[in-house]
């Protein structure tokens, strides 16, 4: 395939990822994301191995989420919880 086609496909995937993430964030609301909602507790339980059957979870996503949250917190990024989950969600949605 030529380069323009690849750029177009990847660009479209990224835009669709942004759109679905935007819809998800609007549905949840800012306060849910600021507090971490149930997301951060669930991700930490998965990583700790106490979340039940690992076949029902995306374990790699949990490790990525915790790594982003801890990394952004260590860097002093303001609002590190919502930033972490939004970036991870955009990456997941773009990849899918």
HUVEN-V829333 format. One record per residue. N is the residue number from 0. RES is the residue in one small letter. SS is DSSP state (2 for helix, 1 for strand, 0 for the rest). Layout:
N&RES&SS ; N&RES&SS
This chain:
0&x&0 ; 1&x&0 ; 2&x&2 ; 3&x&2 ; 4&x&2 ; 5&x&2 ; 6&x&2 ; 7&x&2 ; 8&x&2 ; 9&x&2 ; 10&x&2 ; 11&x&2 ; 12&x&2 ; 13&x&2 ; 14&x&2 ; 15&x&2 ; 16&x&2 ; 17&x&2 ; 18&x&2 ; 19&x&2 ; 20&x&2 ; 21&x&2 ; 22&x&2 ; 23&x&2 ; 24&x&2 ; 25&x&2 ; 26&x&2 ; 27&x&2 ; 28&x&0 ; 29&x&2 ; 30&x&2 ; 31&x&2 ; 32&x&2 ; 33&x&2 ; 34&x&2 ; 35&x&0 ; 36&x&0 ; 37&x&0 ; 38&x&2 ; 39&x&2 ; 40&x&2 ; 41&x&2 ; 42&x&2 ; 43&x&2 ; 44&x&2 ; 45&x&2 ; 46&x&2 ; 47&x&2 ; 48&x&0 ; 49&x&0 ; 50&x&0 ; 51&x&0 ; 52&x&0 ; 53&x&2 ; 54&x&2 ; 55&x&2 ; 56&x&0 ; 57&x&0 ; 58&x&2 ; 59&x&2 ; 60&x&2 ; 61&x&2 ; 62&x&2 ; 63&x&2 ; 64&x&2 ; 65&x&2 ; 66&x&2 ; 67&x&2 ; 68&x&2 ; 69&x&2 ; 70&x&2 ; 71&x&2 ; 72&x&2 ; 73&x&2 ; 74&x&2 ; 75&x&0 ; 76&x&0 ; 77&x&0 ; 78&x&0 ; 79&x&2 ; 80&x&2 ; 81&x&2 ; 82&x&2 ; 83&x&2 ; 84&x&2 ; 85&x&2 ; 86&x&2 ; 87&x&2 ; 88&x&2 ; 89&x&2 ; 90&x&2 ; 91&x&2 ; 92&x&2 ; 93&x&2 ; 94&x&2 ; 95&x&0
